[in-house]
Amino acid sequence: MEPGNDTQISEFLLLGLSEEPQLQPLLFGLFLYMYLITVCGNLLIILATISDSHLHTPMYFFLSNLSFVDICFTSTTVPKMLANIQTQSKVITYAGCITQICVFTLFAGVDDCLLTVMAYDRYVAICHPLHYTVIMNPWLCGKLVLASWIMSLLYSLSQSLMALRLSFCTHVEIPHFFCEINQVIHLACSDTLLNDIVIYFVAVLLGGGPLIGILYSYCKILSSIRAISSVHGRHKAFSTCASHLSVVSLFYCTGMAVYLSSAATHSSHSSAAASVMYTVVTPMLNPFIYSLRNKDIKRALKGVTMKPGNDTHISEFLLLGLSEKPELQPLIFGLFLSMYLITVCGNLLIILATISDSHLHTPMYFFLSNLSFADICVTSTNIPKMLVNIQTQSKVITYAGCITQVFFYIVFLVLDDFLLTVMAYDRYVAICHPLHYTVIMNPWLCGMLVLASWIIGVPYSLLQTLMALRLSFCTHVEIPHFFCELYQMIHLACSDTFLNAMVTYFATVLLGIGPLTGILYSYSKIISSICAISSAQGKYKAFSTCASHLSVVSLFYCTSLGVYLSAGAARSSPSSAAASVMYTVVTPMLNPFIYSLRNKDIKRALKRLSGRMV
């Protein structure tokens, strides 16, 4: 239940690691870097264990679960911290704080229990090797992971419910970068005795219990290792649990250091700084510990991330282009060169116009200039290579060049997609909440929305590229396209592409339908608000502010849908390549014309710009 605070507390202030303004960019860059390493590193461990059949064992099943939990564990705290630094805000809502406590304690508990389960797994493997497969059967492994989640969920709910009964007065500043349960309790102005008792009792039970289990397992393991006569046998037995022992030591030592420092100084930033070790550093280092000290993981990661070991040593692909008829090549070259130059010049003019005209220094045109930059980059990833191939009468693209093209094409395509969604949200705020527009769409939020579009696009592109790197190719290396299109590459592979197809379709649904849903929701609200306007002139004026964006969105999604419908009908024919010209070349080329022809502000800015240039 919500606490009955006399002052109706609805939010807290997270003071973070430092309040010095000059340190904020450094902290932002450092934590963003660590967060991306944590996510990518643990994601690679998960992909390696899924893709390599040699790792389909209890030990690596638990490891993949631990990697998943580490991603979630870090994601409960760091993104909010980064958002606060970027927006120069320290605020977290009461509901957000309680949610963060609940989710953080849940994943911390699962992390702890999984380390104990992994210690038991190593105990069975070393002390009872002949019965290992019988004891550690899939049913038991599933039950152990499920038990970890159930215990942690109950612990998390108990902590959250105990926090909900607290009352808070005026002092709502938390000297931490996230809502740490002990810090929140110390801010309460009601009696916290029951909270303290529950916290310490559960901490001993769920902290000391797993630790005792780990220590008991390793006592038995050490006893068994000592009984082995040969030095080589001892080394081999110990090496199977060295990585786990390193992770356990890192987790418990950093956790203990945090609580020792918090016991010494409850309200200082030293506790927050110490907690960085087990909330951020430990999850970041875990993939490195397992990959550096484990030959099986090393081998699996090479299979995921390194160039496949093809029998024919594939080093290049052949891009068949739009047509193989020699008489059509000059026409195609001239046509695509013209479209590329128009695209670059048109979008560059939009960017220059928005920069040079102070009247266009608004969120709408800030997003438009970013969209124009993304459009230039999308087109530049494939057209120049196509033009070079036609001019040199060569169809070759190197393996490295193809993978690079896949990576950058996906990055900028996803950026395009999310920027259109952000622009729809901007129009929604402008039309549905005009009086609060400048407050809501402040420069920091605009910067964060663009940054979020990049952050989503880069990891997704990296994931797709790494998945493509694990594919093996035999003799058929002809791509019936004018650039390295991911689907065409996957269909050329002679290795198992099930995992690639699964990841691609799942990500396409998530990153394709998600933004589209956001756009449709924004426009449903916009249409509802426009219909509520009484005068016809008012309706026309409101609709005209989003007409250009609506045209671009329709063009982008209709052409994309057309491509994938044609690809579904004929995957290996040039018809798919011809259809893809629409959203890879035509749409970026038309965007500047749509915005300049239908927008008086852009027209005026372009006239001023051309006047200055003359």
WOPE-V393293 format. One record per pair of residues at least 12 apart in sequence whose C-alpha atoms are under 10 Angstrom apart, sorted by the first residue. I is the first residue (numbers start at 1). J is the second residue. Records with the same first field share a line. If there is no record, write none. Layout:
I->J ; J
This chain:
1->161 ; 162 ; 163 ; 164 ; 165 ; 166
2->94 ; 95 ; 161 ; 163 ; 164 ; 165 ; 166 ; 167
3->163 ; 164 ; 165 ; 166 ; 167 ; 168
4->164 ; 165 ; 166 ; 167 ; 168
5->166 ; 167 ; 168 ; 169 ; 170 ; 188 ; 189 ; 190
6->167 ; 168 ; 169 ; 170
7->167 ; 168 ; 169 ; 170
8->167 ; 168 ; 169 ; 170
9->93 ; 94 ; 167 ; 168 ; 169 ; 170 ; 171 ; 172
10->92 ; 93 ; 94 ; 95 ; 96 ; 168 ; 172
11->90 ; 91 ; 92 ; 93 ; 94 ; 95 ; 96 ; 97 ; 172 ; 173
12->90 ; 91 ; 92 ; 93 ; 94 ; 95 ; 96 ; 97 ; 168 ; 171 ; 172 ; 173 ; 174 ; 179 ; 184
13->89 ; 90 ; 91 ; 92 ; 93 ; 94 ; 97 ; 171 ; 172 ; 173 ; 174 ; 175 ; 176 ; 177 ; 178 ; 179
14->80 ; 81 ; 84 ; 89 ; 90 ; 91 ; 92 ; 97 ; 172 ; 173 ; 174 ; 175 ; 176 ; 177 ; 178 ; 179
15->81 ; 84 ; 89 ; 90 ; 91 ; 173 ; 174 ; 175 ; 176 ; 177 ; 178 ; 269 ; 272
16->81 ; 84 ; 85 ; 90 ; 173 ; 174 ; 175 ; 176 ; 177 ; 178 ; 269 ; 272 ; 273
17->81 ; 175 ; 176 ; 177 ; 178 ; 268 ; 269 ; 270 ; 271 ; 272 ; 273 ; 274 ; 276
18->175 ; 176 ; 177 ; 269 ; 272 ; 273
19->90 ; 269
21->85 ; 88
24->82 ; 85 ; 86 ; 88
25->82 ; 85 ; 86
27->81 ; 82 ; 85
28->78 ; 81 ; 82 ; 83 ; 84 ; 85 ; 86
29->82
31->78 ; 79 ; 81 ; 82 ; 276 ; 280 ; 281
32->78 ; 79 ; 81 ; 82 ; 455
34->74 ; 78 ; 280 ; 281 ; 283 ; 284 ; 285
35->71 ; 74 ; 75 ; 78 ; 79 ; 82 ; 280 ; 281 ; 283 ; 284
36->71 ; 284 ; 455 ; 459
37->283 ; 284 ; 285 ; 287
38->67 ; 70 ; 71 ; 74 ; 75 ; 280 ; 281 ; 282 ; 283 ; 284 ; 285 ; 286 ; 287 ; 288
39->67 ; 68 ; 70 ; 71 ; 72 ; 74 ; 75 ; 283 ; 284 ; 287 ; 459
40->71 ; 284 ; 287 ; 459 ; 462 ; 463
41->67 ; 71 ; 283 ; 284 ; 285 ; 286 ; 287 ; 288 ; 291
42->63 ; 64 ; 65 ; 66 ; 67 ; 68 ; 69 ; 70 ; 71 ; 283 ; 284 ; 285 ; 286 ; 287 ; 288
43->64 ; 67 ; 68 ; 70 ; 71 ; 287 ; 463
44->64 ; 67 ; 287 ; 291 ; 297 ; 300 ; 301 ; 304 ; 305 ; 463 ; 466 ; 467
45->60 ; 63 ; 64 ; 65 ; 66 ; 67 ; 68 ; 286 ; 287 ; 288 ; 290 ; 291 ; 297 ; 298 ; 300 ; 301 ; 304
46->60 ; 61 ; 63 ; 64 ; 65 ; 66 ; 67 ; 68 ; 287 ; 301
47->64 ; 300 ; 301 ; 304 ; 305 ; 463 ; 466 ; 467 ; 499
48->60 ; 64 ; 296 ; 297 ; 298 ; 299 ; 300 ; 301 ; 302 ; 303 ; 304 ; 305
49->61 ; 63 ; 64 ; 296 ; 297 ; 300 ; 301 ; 304
50->64 ; 300 ; 499
51->300 ; 301 ; 303 ; 304 ; 467 ; 470 ; 496 ; 498 ; 499 ; 500
52->296 ; 297 ; 299 ; 300 ; 301 ; 303 ; 304
53->300
54->296 ; 297 ; 299 ; 300
55->296 ; 297 ; 300
57->133 ; 136 ; 137 ; 138 ; 141
58->118 ; 121 ; 122 ; 132 ; 133 ; 136 ; 137 ; 138 ; 140 ; 141 ; 142
59->117 ; 118 ; 119 ; 120 ; 121 ; 122 ; 125 ; 136 ; 141 ; 240 ; 241 ; 244
60->118 ; 296 ; 297
61->118 ; 138 ; 141 ; 142 ; 145
62->114 ; 115 ; 117 ; 118 ; 121 ; 141 ; 142 ; 144 ; 145
63->114 ; 115 ; 118 ; 244 ; 286 ; 287 ; 290
65->110 ; 111 ; 114 ; 145
66->107 ; 110 ; 111 ; 112 ; 113 ; 114 ; 115 ; 118 ; 145 ; 283 ; 286
67->111 ; 283 ; 284 ; 286 ; 287
68->107 ; 111
69->106 ; 107 ; 108 ; 109 ; 110 ; 111 ; 114 ; 283
70->107 ; 108 ; 110 ; 111 ; 279 ; 280 ; 282 ; 283 ; 284 ; 286 ; 287
71->107 ; 280 ; 283 ; 284
72->103 ; 104 ; 106 ; 107 ; 108 ; 283
73->103 ; 104 ; 105 ; 106 ; 107 ; 108 ; 109 ; 110 ; 111 ; 279 ; 280 ; 283
74->104 ; 107 ; 108 ; 278 ; 279 ; 280 ; 281 ; 282 ; 283 ; 284
75->103 ; 104 ; 279 ; 280
76->99 ; 100 ; 101 ; 102 ; 103 ; 104 ; 105 ; 107 ; 178 ; 279
77->100 ; 101 ; 103 ; 104 ; 177 ; 178 ; 179 ; 180 ; 279 ; 280
78->177 ; 178 ; 276 ; 279 ; 280
80->92 ; 96 ; 100 ; 177 ; 178
81->176 ; 177 ; 178
82->177 ; 448
83->444 ; 445 ; 448 ; 452
84->177
85->444
86->444 ; 445 ; 447 ; 448 ; 451
87->442 ; 443 ; 444 ; 445 ; 446 ; 447 ; 448
88->444
89->444
90->173 ; 174 ; 177
91->173
92->178 ; 179
94->164 ; 179
95->164
96->179
97->160 ; 178 ; 179 ; 180 ; 181 ; 184
98->159 ; 160 ; 161 ; 163 ; 164 ; 179 ; 180 ; 181 ; 184
99->160 ; 179
100->160 ; 178 ; 179 ; 180 ; 181
101->156 ; 157 ; 159 ; 160 ; 163 ; 178 ; 179 ; 180 ; 181 ; 184
102->153 ; 155 ; 156 ; 157 ; 158 ; 159 ; 160 ; 161 ; 163 ; 179 ; 181
103->152 ; 153 ; 156 ; 157 ; 160
104->156 ; 178 ; 179 ; 180 ; 181 ; 279
105->152 ; 153 ; 155 ; 156 ; 157 ; 159 ; 160 ; 180 ; 181
106->148 ; 149 ; 150 ; 151 ; 152 ; 153 ; 154 ; 155 ; 156 ; 157 ; 159
107->148 ; 149 ; 152 ; 153 ; 156
108->152 ; 156 ; 278 ; 279
109->148 ; 149 ; 150 ; 151 ; 152 ; 153 ; 154 ; 155 ; 156 ; 203 ; 206 ; 207 ; 210
110->145 ; 146 ; 147 ; 148 ; 149 ; 150 ; 151 ; 152 ; 153
111->148 ; 149 ; 152 ; 251 ; 283
112->148 ; 152 ; 206 ; 207 ; 209 ; 210 ; 211 ; 248 ; 251 ; 252
113->144 ; 145 ; 147 ; 148 ; 149 ; 151 ; 152 ; 206 ; 207 ; 209 ; 210 ; 211 ; 213 ; 214
114->144 ; 145 ; 147 ; 148 ; 149 ; 210
115->148 ; 210 ; 211 ; 213 ; 214 ; 244 ; 245 ; 247 ; 248 ; 251
116->144 ; 148 ; 209 ; 210 ; 211 ; 212 ; 213 ; 214 ; 215 ; 217 ; 244 ; 248
117->141 ; 144 ; 145 ; 148 ; 210 ; 213 ; 214 ; 217
118->144 ; 214 ; 217 ; 241 ; 244 ; 245 ; 248
119->210 ; 211 ; 213 ; 214 ; 215 ; 216 ; 217 ; 218 ; 221 ; 241 ; 244 ; 245 ; 248
120->136 ; 213 ; 214 ; 216 ; 217 ; 218 ; 221
121->135 ; 136 ; 141 ; 217 ; 241
122->217 ; 218 ; 221 ; 237 ; 238 ; 240 ; 241 ; 244
123->214 ; 216 ; 217 ; 218 ; 219 ; 220 ; 221 ; 222 ; 224 ; 241
124->136 ; 217 ; 220 ; 221
125->221 ; 237 ; 240 ; 241
126->220 ; 221 ; 222 ; 224 ; 225 ; 237 ; 238 ; 240 ; 241
127->217 ; 220 ; 221 ; 222 ; 223 ; 224 ; 225 ; 237
128->224
151->206
152->206
155->198 ; 199 ; 202 ; 203 ; 206
158->195 ; 198 ; 199 ; 202
159->181 ; 195 ; 198 ; 199 ; 202
160->181
161->195
162->185 ; 192 ; 194 ; 195 ; 196 ; 198 ; 199
163->181 ; 182 ; 184 ; 185 ; 188 ; 192 ; 195
165->188 ; 190 ; 191 ; 192 ; 195
166->184 ; 185 ; 187 ; 188 ; 189 ; 190 ; 191 ; 192 ; 195
167->185 ; 187 ; 188 ; 189 ; 190 ; 191 ; 192
168->184 ; 185 ; 186 ; 187 ; 188 ; 189 ; 190
169->187 ; 188 ; 189 ; 190
170->187 ; 188 ; 189
171->187 ; 188 ; 189
172->184 ; 187 ; 188
173->187 ; 267
174->186 ; 187 ; 267 ; 268 ; 269 ; 272
175->266 ; 267 ; 268 ; 269 ; 270 ; 271 ; 272
176->267 ; 268 ; 269 ; 270 ; 271 ; 272 ; 273 ; 275
177->269 ; 272 ; 273 ; 275 ; 276
178->272
180->272 ; 275
181->195 ; 199
182->195 ; 196 ; 199 ; 259 ; 262 ; 266
183->262 ; 266 ; 267 ; 271 ; 272
186->266 ; 267
187->267
207->252
211->248 ; 252
214->245 ; 248
218->241 ; 245
221->237 ; 238 ; 241
222->234 ; 237 ; 238
224->237
225->237 ; 238
239->293 ; 294
240->293 ; 294 ; 295
241->293 ; 294
242->289 ; 290 ; 293 ; 294
243->286 ; 287 ; 288 ; 289 ; 290 ; 291 ; 292 ; 293 ; 294
244->286 ; 289 ; 290 ; 293
246->286 ; 289 ; 290 ; 293
247->282 ; 283 ; 285 ; 286 ; 287 ; 289 ; 290
248->282 ; 286
250->277 ; 278 ; 281 ; 282 ; 283 ; 285 ; 286
251->277 ; 278 ; 279 ; 281 ; 282 ; 283 ; 286
252->278 ; 282
253->277 ; 278
254->274 ; 275 ; 276 ; 277 ; 278 ; 279 ; 281 ; 282
255->274 ; 275 ; 276 ; 277 ; 278 ; 279 ; 282
256->274 ; 275 ; 278
257->271 ; 274 ; 275 ; 277 ; 278
258->270 ; 271 ; 272 ; 273 ; 274 ; 275 ; 276 ; 277 ; 278
259->271 ; 274 ; 275
260->274
261->273 ; 274 ; 275
262->274 ; 275
300->470
301->470
302->469 ; 470
303->466 ; 467 ; 469 ; 470 ; 471 ; 472
304->466 ; 467 ; 468 ; 469 ; 470 ; 471
305->463 ; 465 ; 466 ; 467 ; 468 ; 469 ; 470 ; 471
306->466 ; 467 ; 468 ; 469 ; 470 ; 471
307->399 ; 400 ; 466 ; 468 ; 469 ; 470 ; 471 ; 472
308->468 ; 469 ; 470 ; 471 ; 472 ; 473 ; 495
309->470 ; 471 ; 472 ; 473 ; 474
310->471 ; 472 ; 473 ; 474 ; 475 ; 494 ; 495
311->472 ; 473 ; 474 ; 475
312->473 ; 474 ; 475
313->472 ; 473 ; 474 ; 475
314->398 ; 399 ; 472 ; 473 ; 474 ; 475 ; 476 ; 477
315->397 ; 398 ; 399 ; 400 ; 401 ; 473 ; 477
316->395 ; 396 ; 397 ; 398 ; 399 ; 400 ; 401 ; 402 ; 477 ; 478
317->395 ; 396 ; 397 ; 398 ; 399 ; 400 ; 401 ; 402 ; 473 ; 476 ; 477 ; 478 ; 479 ; 484 ; 489
318->394 ; 395 ; 396 ; 397 ; 398 ; 399 ; 402 ; 476 ; 477 ; 478 ; 479 ; 480 ; 481 ; 482 ; 483 ; 484
319->385 ; 386 ; 389 ; 394 ; 395 ; 396 ; 397 ; 402 ; 477 ; 478 ; 479 ; 480 ; 481 ; 482 ; 483 ; 484
320->386 ; 389 ; 394 ; 395 ; 396 ; 478 ; 479 ; 480 ; 481 ; 482 ; 483 ; 574 ; 577
321->386 ; 389 ; 390 ; 395 ; 479 ; 480 ; 481 ; 482 ; 483 ; 574 ; 577 ; 578
322->386 ; 480 ; 481 ; 482 ; 483 ; 573 ; 574 ; 575 ; 576 ; 577 ; 578 ; 579 ; 581
323->480 ; 481 ; 482 ; 574 ; 575 ; 577 ; 578
324->395 ; 574
326->390 ; 393
329->387 ; 390 ; 391 ; 393
330->390 ; 391
332->386 ; 387 ; 390
333->383 ; 386 ; 387 ; 388 ; 389 ; 390 ; 391
334->387
336->383 ; 384 ; 386 ; 387 ; 581 ; 585 ; 586
337->383 ; 384 ; 386 ; 387
339->379 ; 383 ; 585 ; 586 ; 588 ; 589 ; 590
340->376 ; 379 ; 380 ; 383 ; 384 ; 387 ; 585 ; 586 ; 588 ; 589
341->376 ; 589
342->588 ; 589 ; 590 ; 592
343->372 ; 375 ; 376 ; 379 ; 380 ; 585 ; 586 ; 587 ; 588 ; 589 ; 590 ; 591 ; 592 ; 593
344->372 ; 373 ; 375 ; 376 ; 377 ; 379 ; 380 ; 588 ; 589 ; 592
345->376 ; 589 ; 592
346->372 ; 376 ; 588 ; 589 ; 590 ; 591 ; 592 ; 593 ; 596
347->368 ; 369 ; 370 ; 371 ; 372 ; 373 ; 374 ; 375 ; 376 ; 588 ; 589 ; 590 ; 591 ; 592 ; 593
348->369 ; 372 ; 373 ; 375 ; 376 ; 592
349->369 ; 372 ; 592 ; 602 ; 605 ; 606 ; 609 ; 610
350->365 ; 368 ; 369 ; 370 ; 371 ; 372 ; 373 ; 591 ; 592 ; 593 ; 595 ; 596 ; 602 ; 603 ; 605 ; 606
351->365 ; 366 ; 368 ; 369 ; 370 ; 371 ; 372 ; 373 ; 592
352->369 ; 605 ; 606 ; 609
353->365 ; 369 ; 601 ; 602 ; 603 ; 604 ; 605 ; 606 ; 607 ; 608 ; 609 ; 610
354->366 ; 368 ; 369 ; 601 ; 602 ; 605 ; 606 ; 609
355->369 ; 605
356->605 ; 606 ; 608 ; 609
357->601 ; 602 ; 604 ; 605 ; 606 ; 608 ; 609
358->605
359->601 ; 602 ; 604 ; 605
360->601 ; 602 ; 605
362->438 ; 441 ; 442 ; 443 ; 446
363->423 ; 426 ; 427 ; 437 ; 438 ; 441 ; 442 ; 443 ; 445 ; 446 ; 447
364->422 ; 423 ; 424 ; 425 ; 426 ; 427 ; 430 ; 441 ; 446 ; 545 ; 546 ; 549
365->423 ; 601 ; 602
366->423 ; 443 ; 446 ; 447 ; 450
367->419 ; 420 ; 422 ; 423 ; 426 ; 446 ; 447 ; 449 ; 450
368->419 ; 420 ; 423 ; 549 ; 591 ; 592 ; 595
370->415 ; 416 ; 419 ; 450
371->412 ; 415 ; 416 ; 417 ; 418 ; 419 ; 420 ; 423 ; 450 ; 588 ; 591
372->416 ; 588 ; 589 ; 591 ; 592
373->412 ; 416 ; 588
374->411 ; 412 ; 413 ; 414 ; 415 ; 416 ; 417 ; 419 ; 588
375->412 ; 413 ; 415 ; 416 ; 584 ; 585 ; 587 ; 588 ; 589 ; 591 ; 592
376->412 ; 585 ; 588 ; 589
377->408 ; 409 ; 411 ; 412 ; 413 ; 416 ; 588
378->408 ; 409 ; 410 ; 411 ; 412 ; 413 ; 414 ; 415 ; 416 ; 583 ; 584 ; 585 ; 588
379->409 ; 412 ; 413 ; 583 ; 584 ; 585 ; 586 ; 587 ; 588 ; 589
380->405 ; 408 ; 409 ; 584 ; 585
381->404 ; 405 ; 406 ; 407 ; 408 ; 409 ; 410 ; 412 ; 483 ; 484 ; 584
382->405 ; 406 ; 408 ; 409 ; 482 ; 483 ; 484 ; 485 ; 584 ; 585
383->482 ; 483 ; 584 ; 585
385->397 ; 401 ; 405 ; 482 ; 483
386->481 ; 482 ; 483
387->482
389->482
395->478 ; 479 ; 482
396->478
397->483 ; 484
399->469 ; 484
400->469
401->484
402->483 ; 484 ; 485 ; 486 ; 489
403->464 ; 465 ; 466 ; 468 ; 469 ; 484 ; 485 ; 486 ; 489
404->465 ; 484
405->465 ; 483 ; 484 ; 485 ; 486
406->461 ; 462 ; 464 ; 465 ; 468 ; 483 ; 484 ; 485 ; 486 ; 489
407->457 ; 458 ; 460 ; 461 ; 462 ; 463 ; 464 ; 465 ; 466 ; 468 ; 484 ; 486
408->457 ; 458 ; 461 ; 462 ; 465
409->461 ; 483 ; 484 ; 485 ; 486 ; 584
410->457 ; 458 ; 460 ; 461 ; 462 ; 464 ; 465 ; 485 ; 486
411->453 ; 454 ; 455 ; 456 ; 457 ; 458 ; 459 ; 460 ; 461 ; 462
412->453 ; 454 ; 457 ; 458 ; 461
413->457 ; 461 ; 583 ; 584
414->453 ; 454 ; 456 ; 457 ; 458 ; 460 ; 461 ; 508 ; 511 ; 512 ; 515
415->450 ; 451 ; 452 ; 453 ; 454 ; 455 ; 456 ; 457 ; 458
416->453 ; 454 ; 457 ; 556 ; 588
417->453 ; 457 ; 511 ; 512 ; 514 ; 515 ; 516 ; 553 ; 556 ; 557
418->449 ; 450 ; 452 ; 453 ; 454 ; 456 ; 457 ; 511 ; 512 ; 514 ; 515 ; 516 ; 518 ; 519
419->449 ; 450 ; 452 ; 453 ; 454 ; 515
420->515 ; 516 ; 518 ; 519 ; 549 ; 550 ; 552 ; 553 ; 556
421->449 ; 453 ; 514 ; 515 ; 516 ; 517 ; 518 ; 519 ; 520 ; 522 ; 549 ; 553
422->446 ; 449 ; 450 ; 453 ; 515 ; 518 ; 519 ; 522
423->449 ; 519 ; 522 ; 546 ; 549 ; 550 ; 553
424->515 ; 516 ; 518 ; 519 ; 520 ; 521 ; 522 ; 523 ; 526 ; 546 ; 549 ; 550 ; 553
425->441 ; 518 ; 519 ; 521 ; 522 ; 523 ; 526
426->440 ; 441 ; 446 ; 522 ; 546
427->522 ; 523 ; 526 ; 542 ; 543 ; 545 ; 546 ; 549
428->519 ; 521 ; 522 ; 523 ; 524 ; 525 ; 526 ; 527 ; 529 ; 546
429->441 ; 522 ; 525 ; 526
430->526 ; 542 ; 545 ; 546
431->525 ; 526 ; 527 ; 529 ; 530 ; 542 ; 543 ; 545 ; 546
432->522 ; 525 ; 526 ; 527 ; 528 ; 529 ; 530 ; 542
433->529
456->511
457->511
460->504 ; 507 ; 508 ; 511
463->500 ; 503 ; 504 ; 507
464->486 ; 500 ; 503 ; 504 ; 507
465->486
466->500
467->490 ; 497 ; 499 ; 500 ; 501 ; 503 ; 504
468->486 ; 487 ; 489 ; 490 ; 493 ; 497 ; 500
470->493 ; 495 ; 496 ; 497 ; 500
471->489 ; 490 ; 492 ; 493 ; 494 ; 495 ; 496 ; 497 ; 500
472->490 ; 492 ; 493 ; 494 ; 495 ; 496 ; 497
473->489 ; 490 ; 491 ; 492 ; 493 ; 494 ; 495
474->492 ; 493 ; 494 ; 495
475->492 ; 493 ; 494
476->492 ; 493 ; 494
477->489 ; 492 ; 493
478->492 ; 572
479->491 ; 492 ; 572 ; 573 ; 574 ; 577
480->571 ; 572 ; 573 ; 574 ; 575 ; 576 ; 577
481->572 ; 573 ; 574 ; 575 ; 576 ; 577 ; 578 ; 580
482->574 ; 577 ; 578 ; 580 ; 581
483->577
485->577 ; 580
486->500 ; 504
487->500 ; 501 ; 504 ; 567 ; 571
488->567 ; 571 ; 572 ; 576 ; 577
491->571 ; 572
492->572
512->557
516->553 ; 557
519->550 ; 553
523->546 ; 550
526->542 ; 543 ; 546
527->539 ; 542 ; 543
529->542
530->542 ; 543
544->598 ; 599
545->598 ; 599
546->598 ; 599
547->594 ; 595 ; 598 ; 599
548->591 ; 592 ; 593 ; 594 ; 595 ; 596 ; 597 ; 598 ; 599
549->591 ; 594 ; 595 ; 598
551->591 ; 594 ; 595 ; 598
552->587 ; 588 ; 590 ; 591 ; 592 ; 594 ; 595
553->587 ; 591
555->582 ; 583 ; 586 ; 587 ; 588 ; 590 ; 591
556->582 ; 583 ; 584 ; 586 ; 587 ; 588 ; 591
557->583 ; 587
558->582 ; 583
559->579 ; 580 ; 581 ; 582 ; 583 ; 584 ; 586 ; 587
560->579 ; 580 ; 581 ; 582 ; 583 ; 584 ; 587
561->579 ; 580 ; 583
562->576 ; 579 ; 580 ; 582 ; 583
563->575 ; 576 ; 577 ; 578 ; 579 ; 580 ; 581 ; 582 ; 583
564->576 ; 579 ; 580
565->579
566->578 ; 579 ; 580
567->579 ; 580
